[in-house]
Amino acid sequence: MSRSFKPPRQTSYDVVIVGGAMYGSSISWWLSQNPDFDGSVLVVERDPTYEFTSTAHTNSCIRQQFSREINVQISQFGAEFIKNFREFMGGDERVPEVVLQSFGYMYLADNEDFARTLKETQQIQESLGAGTRHMTAEEIKRQYPFYNMEDIVAGNHNLDNEGYFDGNTLFDWWKRVARENGVEYCENEVVSMALGDAGTIVTTVKLATGEQVACGKVINCSGPRAVLTSRMAGIEIPVEPRKRYTYIFAAENPLDQDLPLTIDPTGVHMRTDGAYYLAGGPPDIDPPVDYDDFEMDHSLWEEKFWPAIAHRVPQFEAVKLVNSWAGHYAFNTLDQNAILGGHTEVKNFYFCNGFSGHGFQQSPAIGRGLSELITYGEYRSLDLSPFGFERIENNKPFDEKAVI
Ligand SMILES: Cc1cc2nc3c(=O)[nH]c(=O)nc-3n(C[C@H](O)[C@H](O)[C@H](O)COP(=O)(O)OP(=O)(O)OC[C@H]3O[C@@H](n4cnc5c(N)ncnc54)[C@H](O)[C@@H]3O)c2cc1C
């Protein structure tokens, strides 16, 4: 990691954002383009190469298939934003168009219980206008003859606004335009915070280079390190780094149609990836890992991933691994959903944490929502309050069933 830390230009900012990857950049861009917000914003980023971030390791896919209405709505706005990216960026001619490659997601159920859950979630999605279809095994086999369906009873599938998008283009342009609009990005690390006498406000954040920076509000955008940042304000959140493996492989006999992002009952998922295929998932034993542990467990490909892939798509008996990596989810152990908004006691400390593997697609809607909360003191477009800290404090999960 590069360590050319620099001091910020000012000693005081209205908003200090800890972490400048996808979320630090989404929120700062949304704030910077809102005429109703005229505050100063400092984004502190400890590693501007972003090498070890969730953002750099993402699979960058979007789906409408969630079990919570609000998550469906968040992704619906995500799809609208992606497909109209330049327009949302003010029609700026420099900004490229972003394509949403809608090869769809396919959830497969190998038992009646899970098939019923899929049917229920399909109804929720359909009621919100998403194009999800609940399909029998025979219907799936007709549309995608390459699947082995012998142990599958049903599935959910949607070809509308589900698939891959180049989220890094969103990230790059949010960061670039936020800076042009006056947001300051500073290569440094937030190492501690000072609270006022009553303990209800963060007064300053301390940087690795020693500066104490006064802040009106602090936003925790620290990804898998979220708990380290919240502890600086004396706050515990149930977020931990969990390893997720990604494999890119070539097939000796490629499929003659797109492979939807298929969520196999084994927990392995796979999809089309240009001329290749991508597979991913968790290890069988899934403990929290060290913040700096990105080591690959090479036995997993042979023992878990490839057997699952070859079982589901027999044509993948003959494949060649071309790349692989391990990344970290910021895993919310309470309910695998985001933690958003202000703390209940430390009033100027805001969370944007715990995305548990679906944060990329949520970044347009949640960046917008948090910028509204900072600017107006309330959510104005989508009501994101179900993701508030209160549920953490009260140990009341707002669980999402569709977590990949
Ligand atoms: C393998 C994998 C696949 C995924 N696939 C998908 C997908 O298909 N679809 C989807 O929607 N989501 C997906 N995700 C999730 C998505 O990538 C993340 O939710 C998103 O990138 C989170 O962005 P972030 O800004 O919160 O965190 P990060 O990208 O981790 O960024 C946090 C930043 O904070 C900085 N930081 C931390 N502490 C400090 C500090 N004290 N001072 C200064 N800086 C600090 C870090 O250096 C880092 O740059 C996937 C994630 C992984 C790992």
The ligand as an SDF file (V2000), in Angstrom:
LIG
                    3D

 53 58  0  0  0  0  0  0  0  0999 V2000
  -16.1980  -10.8000   -4.3040 C   0  0  0  0  0  0  0  0  0  0  0  0
  -17.2500   -9.7200   -4.2040 C   0  0  0  0  0  0  0  0  0  0  0  0
  -18.2870   -9.7160   -5.1400 C   0  0  0  0  0  0  0  0  0  0  0  0
  -19.2690   -8.7280   -5.0660 C   0  0  0  0  0  0  0  0  0  0  0  0
  -20.2490   -8.7070   -6.0210 N   0  0  0  0  0  0  0  0  0  0  0  0
  -21.2150   -7.7670   -5.9730 C   0  0  0  0  0  0  0  0  0  0  0  0
  -22.2150   -7.7290   -6.9780 C   0  0  0  0  0  0  0  0  0  0  0  0
  -22.2130   -8.5210   -7.9300 O   0  0  0  0  0  0  0  0  0  0  0  0
  -23.1930   -6.7940   -6.8650 N   0  0  0  0  0  0  0  0  0  0  0  0
  -23.2360   -5.9150   -5.8300 C   0  0  0  0  0  0  0  0  0  0  0  0
  -24.1580   -5.0950   -5.7660 O   0  0  0  0  0  0  0  0  0  0  0  0
  -22.2620   -5.8890   -4.8810 N   0  0  0  0  0  0  0  0  0  0  0  0
  -21.2630   -6.7970   -4.9360 C   0  0  0  0  0  0  0  0  0  0  0  0
  -20.2830   -6.8030   -3.9900 N   0  0  0  0  0  0  0  0  0  0  0  0
  -20.3410   -5.8090   -2.9000 C   0  0  0  0  0  0  0  0  0  0  0  0
  -19.7950   -4.4540   -3.3220 C   0  0  0  0  0  0  0  0  0  0  0  0
  -18.5940   -4.6140   -4.0410 O   0  0  0  0  0  0  0  0  0  0  0  0
  -19.5720   -3.6280   -2.0470 C   0  0  0  0  0  0  0  0  0  0  0  0
  -20.7890   -3.5620   -1.3270 O   0  0  0  0  0  0  0  0  0  0  0  0
  -19.1100   -2.2070   -2.3380 C   0  0  0  0  0  0  0  0  0  0  0  0
  -17.9930   -2.1950   -3.1910 O   0  0  0  0  0  0  0  0  0  0  0  0
  -18.7960   -1.5400   -1.0040 C   0  0  0  0  0  0  0  0  0  0  0  0
  -18.1760   -0.2920   -1.2100 O   0  0  0  0  0  0  0  0  0  0  0  0
  -17.6440    0.5230    0.0480 P   0  0  0  0  0  0  0  0  0  0  0  0
  -17.2300    1.8520   -0.4630 O   0  0  0  0  0  0  0  0  0  0  0  0
  -18.6580    0.4380    1.1330 O   0  0  0  0  0  0  0  0  0  0  0  0
  -16.4230   -0.3520    0.6170 O   0  0  0  0  0  0  0  0  0  0  0  0
  -14.9340   -0.5500    0.0660 P   0  0  0  0  0  0  0  0  0  0  0  0
  -14.9260   -0.6620   -1.3980 O   0  0  0  0  0  0  0  0  0  0  0  0
  -14.3090   -1.6670    0.8050 O   0  0  0  0  0  0  0  0  0  0  0  0
  -14.2320    0.8000    0.4600 O   0  0  0  0  0  0  0  0  0  0  0  0
  -13.9670    1.1980    1.7830 C   0  0  0  0  0  0  0  0  0  0  0  0
  -12.8590    2.2170    1.7260 C   0  0  0  0  0  0  0  0  0  0  0  0
  -12.6280    2.7600    3.0240 O   0  0  0  0  0  0  0  0  0  0  0  0
  -11.2310    2.9630    3.1760 C   0  0  0  0  0  0  0  0  0  0  0  0
  -10.9560    3.0550    4.6150 N   0  0  0  0  0  0  0  0  0  0  0  0
  -11.2650    2.1300    5.5710 C   0  0  0  0  0  0  0  0  0  0  0  0
  -10.9110    2.5730    6.7830 N   0  0  0  0  0  0  0  0  0  0  0  0
  -10.3740    3.8070    6.6100 C   0  0  0  0  0  0  0  0  0  0  0  0
   -9.8150    4.7680    7.4910 C   0  0  0  0  0  0  0  0  0  0  0  0
   -9.7610    4.5500    8.8400 N   0  0  0  0  0  0  0  0  0  0  0  0
   -9.3510    5.9240    6.9820 N   0  0  0  0  0  0  0  0  0  0  0  0
   -9.4070    6.1450    5.6490 C   0  0  0  0  0  0  0  0  0  0  0  0
   -9.9070    5.2730    4.7600 N   0  0  0  0  0  0  0  0  0  0  0  0
  -10.4050    4.1220    5.2330 C   0  0  0  0  0  0  0  0  0  0  0  0
  -10.6360    1.7440    2.4790 C   0  0  0  0  0  0  0  0  0  0  0  0
   -9.2740    1.9440    2.1300 O   0  0  0  0  0  0  0  0  0  0  0  0
  -11.5410    1.6250    1.2590 C   0  0  0  0  0  0  0  0  0  0  0  0
  -11.0730    2.3490    0.1440 O   0  0  0  0  0  0  0  0  0  0  0  0
  -19.2530   -7.7430   -4.0460 C   0  0  0  0  0  0  0  0  0  0  0  0
  -18.1900   -7.7430   -3.1340 C   0  0  0  0  0  0  0  0  0  0  0  0
  -17.1970   -8.7140   -3.2030 C   0  0  0  0  0  0  0  0  0  0  0  0
  -16.0820   -8.6780   -2.2240 C   0  0  0  0  0  0  0  0  0  0  0  0
  1  2  1  0
  2  3  1  0
  2 52  2  0
  3  4  2  0
  4  5  1  0
  4 50  1  0
  5  6  2  0
  6  7  1  0
  6 13  1  0
  7  8  2  0
  7  9  1  0
  9 10  1  0
 10 11  2  0
 10 12  1  0
 12 13  2  0
 13 14  1  0
 14 15  1  0
 14 50  1  0
 15 16  1  0
 16 17  1  0
 16 18  1  0
 18 19  1  0
 18 20  1  0
 20 21  1  0
 20 22  1  0
 22 23  1  0
 23 24  1  0
 24 25  2  0
 24 26  1  0
 24 27  1  0
 27 28  1  0
 28 29  2  0
 28 30  1  0
 28 31  1  0
 31 32  1  0
 32 33  1  0
 33 34  1  0
 33 48  1  0
 34 35  1  0
 35 36  1  0
 35 46  1  0
 36 37  1  0
 36 45  1  0
 37 38  2  0
 38 39  1  0
 39 40  1  0
 39 45  2  0
 40 41  1  0
 40 42  2  0
 42 43  1  0
 43 44  2  0
 44 45  1  0
 46 47  1  0
 46 48  1  0
 48 49  1  0
 50 51  2  0
 51 52  1  0
 52 53  1  0
M  END
$$$$
